[in-house]
Amino acid sequence: MSLPQFEPEAQPPEIIDEGAVLLRGFAAASELRWIEAVQALQAQASFRVMQVPGGKSMSVAITNAGDWGWVSDLQGYRYSAVDPLTGKAWPAIPAFLHEQAVAAAAAAGCSDFAPDACLINRYQSGARMGLHRDQDEADFSAPIVSVSLGLPCTFLWGGLARQNPIKRFVLTHGDVVVWGGPSRLVFHGVSPLKDGLHHLLGSERWNLTFRMAKRRL
């Protein structure tokens, strides 16, 4: 006798701070579409390792999609309308990814989200992201929507000051964190990625963050 197949129940949003919500497994059901979209994007704008203003290299490789792409070099952090490697515009955010980012924001209570930038970070063993806050955008009224794919990571969540206590959350494949409002400028980061093997992404973790880089008129 065959048993009926049931879709897993969606987990309720997990409040991690005022204005910050963790949506467990939000992207997992459409994992192949997410991965295919990123693969298509990196074929147009390849992953690359950028320098930070102090001259060191980042431990993650990055690429971008959207009207604006986040870049870093000796001149500082900023958004650019063109890929510095090619001089061409960044590829557009695929419709599916845009729709999913808007839906995640809505599920977290943030309506009217219209991302114009998608930063994609590729983590491999040992790669990390130090405590920082996303402050290069012109519009802090919009949330950040952060999607995790591949290997799990330890997500660091601090406060509005760098010295505030740190909370740690394990983010797994398909998890989405949305933060805005009082938490929009919270310091956050990622601990060094541990070795592992994911069934789709092997030894890698991909993180997509959707932002509103420029203020809407």
C-alpha positions in Angstrom: 0.0 0.0 0.0 1.4 3.4 -0.9 1.1 6.2 1.5 -0.2 9.6 0.5 2.5 12.3 -0.1 2.1 15.5 1.9 3.9 18.8 1.4 5.8 19.8 4.6 4.0 22.4 6.6 5.4 25.9 6.4 7.0 26.8 9.7 5.7 30.0 11.4 8.0 33.0 11.2 10.5 33.1 14.0 11.0 36.6 15.5 14.7 37.1 16.2 14.6 40.8 17.1 12.3 43.8 16.7 11.7 44.1 12.9 13.8 40.9 12.2 12.2 37.6 11.1 13.6 34.2 10.3 11.6 32.2 7.7 12.8 28.6 8.0 12.9 26.7 4.8 11.1 29.4 2.8 13.2 28.8 -0.4 13.7 25.1 0.0 10.6 24.0 -2.0 11.9 25.8 -5.1 15.6 25.1 -4.5 16.3 24.0 -8.1 14.9 27.2 -9.5 16.9 29.3 -7.1 20.1 27.4 -8.0 19.5 27.5 -11.8 18.8 31.3 -11.6 22.1 31.9 -9.8 24.0 29.7 -12.2 22.6 31.7 -15.1 23.5 35.0 -13.4 27.1 33.9 -12.7 27.5 32.9 -16.4 26.8 36.5 -17.2 28.7 38.1 -14.3 31.2 35.7 -12.8 32.0 35.3 -9.2 35.1 37.2 -8.1 37.0 38.1 -5.0 37.1 41.8 -4.2 39.5 43.8 -2.1 38.4 45.8 1.0 39.6 49.4 1.4 42.5 48.3 3.6 43.9 46.2 0.8 43.1 42.7 2.0 41.0 40.3 -0.1 37.5 39.2 1.0 37.2 35.5 1.9 33.9 35.2 -0.1 33.5 35.5 -3.9 30.7 37.8 -5.0 28.6 38.8 -8.0 25.5 40.9 -8.4 22.2 41.3 -10.3 19.9 44.2 -10.6 20.1 47.9 -11.5 22.9 48.3 -9.0 25.7 46.0 -7.8 27.7 46.3 -4.6 31.4 46.6 -5.1 34.5 47.0 -2.9 38.0 48.1 -3.7 40.7 50.4 -2.4 38.4 53.4 -3.0 35.8 52.0 -0.6 32.4 50.3 -0.6 29.6 51.5 -2.9 27.0 50.6 -5.5 27.8 50.7 -9.2 25.5 50.4 -12.2 28.2 48.5 -14.1 30.3 45.4 -13.5 33.9 46.7 -13.0 35.3 43.6 -14.7 33.4 44.1 -18.0 32.2 47.7 -17.9 28.7 46.4 -18.7 25.5 46.6 -16.8 24.8 43.9 -14.2 22.3 41.2 -15.3 18.8 41.9 -14.4 17.3 40.2 -11.3 15.4 37.2 -12.7 11.6 37.6 -12.3 11.4 34.4 -10.2 14.0 35.7 -7.7 12.4 39.1 -7.5 9.0 37.6 -6.9 10.4 35.4 -4.2 12.2 38.2 -2.4 9.0 40.3 -2.4 7.0 37.4 -1.1 9.5 36.7 1.7 9.4 40.4 2.7 5.6 40.3 2.8 5.7 37.1 4.9 7.9 39.0 7.4 5.4 41.9 7.5 7.2 44.2 5.1 5.0 45.2 2.2 5.9 47.2 -0.9 9.4 45.8 -1.1 11.0 46.6 -4.5 14.6 45.4 -4.6 16.9 47.0 -7.2 20.0 45.1 -6.1 20.9 41.4 -5.4 24.3 40.7 -3.9 25.3 37.0 -4.2 28.1 35.7 -1.9 29.7 32.3 -2.5 31.2 30.8 0.7 33.7 27.9 0.7 35.4 26.2 3.6 36.7 28.8 6.0 35.1 31.8 4.3 33.5 34.2 6.7 31.8 37.6 7.0 32.9 39.9 9.8 30.4 41.9 11.8 29.1 44.8 9.7 25.9 46.6 8.9 24.4 47.2 5.5 24.7 51.0 5.3 25.7 51.7 1.7 22.0 51.9 0.5 20.3 55.2 0.0 17.0 54.0 1.4 16.9 52.5 4.9 13.1 52.3 4.9 13.3 49.1 2.9 14.3 45.8 4.5 17.1 43.4 3.7 16.0 39.9 2.5 18.8 37.3 2.9 18.5 33.8 1.4 20.7 30.9 2.4 21.4 28.0 0.0 23.8 25.1 0.4 25.8 24.3 3.5 24.6 25.5 6.9 26.3 28.4 8.5 26.3 30.2 11.9 24.7 33.6 11.5 25.8 36.3 14.0 23.2 38.8 15.1 24.3 41.7 17.2 22.8 45.1 17.9 22.9 48.7 16.7 26.4 49.1 18.3 29.3 46.9 17.4 30.0 46.1 21.1 26.4 44.8 21.7 26.1 41.1 22.7 25.9 38.6 19.8 23.2 36.0 19.2 24.0 33.0 17.0 21.6 31.2 14.7 22.2 28.2 12.5 20.9 28.9 9.0 20.3 25.9 6.8 19.4 25.4 3.1 16.4 27.5 2.1 16.2 29.7 5.2 15.5 33.4 4.7 16.1 36.2 7.2 14.3 39.5 6.7 15.2 42.6 8.7 14.1 46.2 8.6 12.6 48.9 10.7 14.3 49.1 14.2 16.7 46.3 13.1 17.6 47.7 9.7 21.1 48.8 10.8 21.9 45.9 13.1 25.5 44.5 13.0 25.5 41.0 11.7 28.0 38.5 10.2 28.8 34.8 9.4 31.2 32.6 11.3 33.8 30.7 9.2 32.1 28.1 7.1 32.7 24.5 8.2 33.6 21.7 5.9 30.6 19.7 4.6 28.9 18.4 1.5 25.5 19.6 0.4 23.4 17.5 -2.0 23.1 20.3 -4.5 25.9 22.7 -3.9 28.7 20.4 -2.7 31.1 22.2 -0.5 29.6 25.7 -0.9 27.1 28.0 0.6 25.4 30.7 -1.4 23.8 33.8 0.1 21.6 36.2 -1.8 20.7 39.5 -0.3 18.1 41.6 -1.9 18.2 45.4 -1.2 16.8 48.7 -2.2 20.1 50.4 -3.1 18.7 53.7 -4.3 15.8 55.7 -3.0 12.7 55.6 -5.1 11.3 58.8 -6.4 
